[in-house]
Amino acid sequence: MKEKEIKCPNCGENLAKIIYGLVPDPGEALKKKKVFIGGCMISDNDPIYHCYNCRRSYFKNLKDYIEEANDIFDDYYATKEENKD
């Protein structure tokens, strides 16, 4: 069964699921912006969705969010391109 896509309340783009912990290789899901790597520090109150367009990470209620100053997705692919040689 296909998972229902959730839209950003700010811009209407599809939200990515945030995954936490050690992620071996997110592969295509990260390239397609279906997931966002949330890091390894996990608490009981972490956002669960991310909007790549707005750079906001939303909590379950989709009203509360955190503004992201730097997008891990950009850093991940910039590093891969630099090391491509």
C-alpha positions in Angstrom: 0.0 0.0 0.0 1.4 3.4 -1.0 2.0 5.8 1.8 0.0 9.1 1.6 2.1 12.1 0.8 1.9 14.9 3.3 2.1 18.4 2.1 4.0 21.3 3.7 1.5 23.7 5.4 3.7 26.6 4.3 4.4 26.0 0.6 2.4 22.9 -0.4 5.4 20.8 -1.4 5.6 17.1 -0.4 7.2 16.6 3.0 10.1 14.1 3.5 10.1 11.7 6.5 12.9 12.4 8.9 15.0 9.4 9.7 17.2 9.3 12.8 20.1 7.2 14.0 22.8 5.5 12.0 21.7 5.5 8.3 23.9 3.1 6.3 23.0 4.6 2.8 19.7 6.4 2.2 20.4 6.1 -1.6 17.6 7.0 -4.0 15.1 8.0 -1.2 17.5 10.8 -0.3 18.2 11.8 -3.9 14.4 12.0 -4.5 14.0 14.0 -1.3 11.6 11.4 0.2 13.7 11.2 3.4 15.8 13.7 5.4 18.6 12.6 7.7 17.9 13.9 11.2 21.1 12.9 12.8 21.9 10.5 15.6 20.8 12.6 18.6 17.3 11.3 19.3 14.9 12.6 21.9 11.2 12.2 22.7 10.4 15.5 21.0 11.9 15.5 17.5 10.4 16.7 14.3 9.2 14.0 12.0 8.8 15.7 8.6 11.1 18.0 6.6 10.3 20.4 3.8 13.3 20.8 1.4 11.7 23.9 -0.2 11.1 25.9 3.0 13.9 24.3 5.0 11.6 23.6 7.9 11.3 20.5 10.0 7.8 19.9 11.3 6.5 18.2 14.3 3.6 15.7 14.2 0.9 18.4 14.5 2.3 20.2 11.4 2.0 23.5 13.1 5.2 23.6 15.1 8.5 23.6 13.2 12.2 24.3 13.4 13.9 26.5 10.7 16.9 24.8 9.3 19.9 27.0 8.7 21.7 24.5 6.7 20.3 21.6 4.7 22.1 18.3 5.2 21.0 17.2 1.7 23.0 20.0 0.1 26.1 19.2 2.2 25.8 15.4 1.4 25.7 15.9 -2.4 28.3 18.7 -2.4 30.7 16.5 -0.7 30.0 13.6 -3.1 30.6 15.9 -6.1 33.9 17.2 -4.6 35.2 13.6 -4.0 34.1 12.3 -7.4 37.6 12.4 -9.0 
